[in-house]
Amino acid sequence: MDEHTRPAGAAAPPGRPRVAVVGHVEWTTIAGLERVPAAGEVTHAHRLWQGPAGGGAVAAVRLAELAGGCAFFTALGDDHAGRRSRAELERRAVRVVAAARPGPTRTAVSLVDRSGERTTVTLGERLQPAAADPIPWGELASFDAVFFTAGDAALLRLARRAGVLVVTAREFATVLESGVRVDALVGSGCDPAERCDPALLRRLPDLVVSTEGRHGGVFTRCGRPPRRYRPAHAPGPLVDTYGVGDNFAAVLTYALATGSGAADALDLAARHGAACTAQRGPFAAGPAPRRRAVRV
């Protein structure tokens, strides 16, 4: 084992931040087809990718690749999808700390048409952790950065103990309820579910990011006038767009944890997001036998 290799759950390599994700997982199948079918139509699709996904799981895998490991605080059902999700994530240097739920783990099917755009259908209730779960939440204070994708307001207050707290804009209502100041709020400006008004918060985030896909995006610092950041070029033809935003947010979290400024952090996140569009799925289908921290 060399200096850049470590087992799941071990301390971060020297000079690399300790990172964690608090959020959800969905066992996801990505299927390719010519176009999304019309109402009443029957069509055939080809399975392109399958694995643990959803915002929390995708971010945890990307952070583990960057930092050499990542803790993932989540909730799983006692079923095949839950057990398989845990096993797949742990093979990718993600330490899964999961609350048990009596219901099934949520699954999802994402249809990718020939343009690369995805349409996702989720099946079942989203399982998310809560502050009341018997999990060692005190550990959150030991992380240099936490990315939050799902949980209750009390849990978000506990996550605030980390050095850097990044939250998906989909959890804006939770941020509003919690009253905590977040370091970065990130979401898609193209997705109505991720649009929000930071002015409603008692404490403005240090950084608010609204992504616009291939057009780059907009960011504001501490309530100042918005600025644009440039898009990055993908390393190959568009394959699919599933998980692009989650990869972007994870890399932004990592960069902020290392002390990068907003411009540099957004540039790195945009490059990783663009790279995701040139591959099948949000991360490689088969994990490498050795886990290496990626130099960035």
N, C-alpha and C positions, 0 to 999 in steps of 0.2 A: 504493500500500500504506500503510494507516494504522498507528497505533501498536499496535493490537491484532492485526495480521495478520502472519504470518510463514510461510515455507515449512517443509516437514517437515525436522526435524533441526537447525533453527537454535536459537540460544540462547534461553532463556526470556525473555519480556518483563520489563522492570525490575520488581522487586518480586514476581515470581512464581517459585516453586521450579522447579528442574530435576528432572524425574521420569523414572523408567524402570520397566519391567516385565521380569521374568525369568520365562519360562513357555512355555506351549504354545498352539497354535492348531488349530482343527478347522474345515474348510469345512462349514458347517451349513445345512441346509434345515429351516425351520420350516413345518409343515403343519397346517392346521386341519381338524377333523372333529367330528362330534357327540359321539362318545365313543371311548375307546380300544377297539379290537376285541377280542372274546373269542378264545380259542384256536381256530384253524381257520377263523375268519371272514375274508371278503374285504370290504374297504370302500374307499370313495373319499375322498381328502383333497384340499384345495385348498392350493396353495403360498401361504403368507403372507409369507415373508421368506427371503432367502438371502444368505450372506456369511461372512466369516471370524469365527469365534466361539470358544467355549471360554474358560475363565477368563482366560488371558493376553491374548488378543486383545481381548476385551470391555473389560477393565480398561485396556488401552493406548489404546483409542479414547476412553474417557471421560476419562482423564488428559490426553490431547492436547487435548480440548475445553476442559478447565479451565485447563491451563497454557499452551496455545498450541502444544504439541508434546510428544512423548513418545518415548523410545527403547525399542524392544522387542527384547530378546535372546531368541531362540527357536531352533528347528530346523525345517527344511522339507524335504520330499522334492522330488526333481527331477521334478515332474509338473504337470499342469494345475492341480490344486487348490492346490499350493504356489505356483506363479507367480501365480495369480489372487488368492490370499490376500495376497501381498506387494503386488501392485498396488492392491488395494482399501484396504489399511491405509495405504499411503503417500499415497493420495489424501486421507486423513483426518489428515494431519500426524503420522503415526506413522513414525519412522525404524526400519526393520526391519534388525536385525543378526542374520543367521541362519546357523547351522551347516548344512551340506549333509548330507543323509541319502540313502542309496541306495534306501530303500523309499518307498512312497507316503505322501503327507501324509494324516493321519487325516481322515475325513469323519464326519458325524453327521446323523441325522434326528431332529427333535424334534416329537412329536405334541401338539398343543394342543387339548384338548376344549372344549366350550361353557362350562365353568366357568372356563376360563383356565388350568387346571393343565397342566403339560407333562410328557411322558414321553419321555426321550431315549435313543436307541440310537446308540452309536458304532461305527464300522467301521474296523478297522485299529489298529495299535499307536500309542499316544500317543508322538509325537516330542518329546523335551525336550532342552534344552541341557545340556552338562556342562563342568566346569572344564577338561577336557582338550581341548576344542574350540579351534581356532585363531582365537579371537575376542579383541579387545582388552578383556579383563576388567578391566584396570587402570582403565578409564573409570568403573567402578561407584563408585569412591571420590569421583567428582566430582558425584554426584547428591545432591540434598537428600533424596530419598526413593526407595525401591525397593519395589515390590510383587512378591512371589515366589509363583508358582503351580506351578512345576515345575522340577526340576533335581536334581543330586546334592548330597550333603552338602558336598563340597569347594567347589562353586559357591555354596552358601548362605554359607559362610564368607567368600567373596569379596564377596558382596552385603552382608555385615555392615559393610563399609567405608563404605557410604552413611550419610548423616546419620540417616535414619529407615528402619527395616526392618520392613515389614508382611508377614506370611506367612499364607496360607490354612491353615485347620485340616486340610485334606486332606493337607497336607505335614507333619503332626505328626511322623511317623516320621523324616523328614529333619531336622527341627529337633532331635529327640532324638539322632540320630546325630552331628550336626554339633557339638553342645555350645555353640552360640552363643546369646547372649541376643537375643531379638527384641523390638522395641518394641511390636508389637501382633500378636496371633494372633486371626484372625477366621474364624468359620464358622457354619453353620446348626445350630441346636439341633434342627431338625426332620429333619435328614439324618443317619442313622447313620454314614455315611462321614466326617462332619465332627465327630463327637463325640470328645473327647480329655480327658486328665487332665493339666493343666499341672503338677500337683504332682510328676509324674515327671521334669520337667526340672531340670537342675542350677541353672539361672538362670531365675527366674520372669519372664515377660514383664511389661512395664510395664502393658499393657492386654490383657485377654482379653475378646472379644465373642462372644456366642452369640445369633444372630438368631432371631426367632420370627415372621417374616412380619408379618401385619397386627396382631399382638399386641405389636409392639415387640421387646424383647429384654432380655438380661441382660449386664452387664459388671462386671468386677472390675479394680481398680487395685492392682498390686503385691502381690497375694495378700490384699488386704483383703476384708471381707465383700461379697458380690455386691449390685449395685444394678440397678434396672430403668431402661430408657430408654423413652420413649413412642413409639408408632408415629406416622407421618405420614399425612396424608390424600392419596390419589391425586387428581390433577387431573381425572379422568374415569373412566368405567366401566372395569372390568377387561377387558383385552384378552388378555394372556398374561403368564406369570411367568418366561419364559426370560431369564436374564441379570440378574435382580434382585439376587441376592447378589453377583455380580461388580461391578456398578455401585456397590453399597453399599461394598464393600471398596476400590474405586478412589477413591471420594470421601473415604472415611475416611483413606486414605493421603495424599491431597492436603491435607486439612485439617490433619492432624498435621504435614505438612511446612511449613505456613504458621505453625506455632506455636500452633494452636488447642488449647484444653483438651479433655479427653475428652468432656465433656457437649456442648460446641458442635460438635465433630467428629462425634459420633454423631447429633446433630440434623440436621446438613447431609446426612450419609450416608443417613439414613432418608428425608429428603425426596426425594433423587435416586432412591433405590430405589423409593419409592412412585410417582414419576413414570414409571418404567420400566414399571410394570404397565399403564399407560394407552396404550401404544404397541405396534405390532407389531415384535417383535424387540428385541434388546438395545440397538440404536441405529438411527438413521434409515437406511432402505434406500438412499437416494441421498445422497451427500455434497454439501454446499454447495460452490460453486466457490471460495469464499474461506474461509480458516481463521481463526477468531476465538477469542481467549481469552475465556472466559465469566467475567463478574464474579459473585462469590459473596459 
